[in-house]
């Protein structure tokens, strides 16, 4: 059982815990220097997803506009070409 846990963690649980504590303090210190806080990061991710969602639907709306604009020209030309080739 111990070998399985060590294999999964990559080292003994105590050494992994100490490494994680040291790394957490270092990252926390750097984040504090740059003025980054966990809630700011979460809000930024949330705002990114919301903006992406809204812009995606706005793009779909523009795609529909482009479809209608193109269809105004393409469909009558298609019908005209089919009518002209039908007589032959």
Secondary structure, DSSP 8 states (H G I E B T S, - for coil): -HHHHHHHHSS-HHHHHHHHHHHHHHHHHHHHHTT--HHHHHHHHHHHHHHHHHHHHHHHHHHHHHHHHHHHHHHHHHHHHHHHHH--
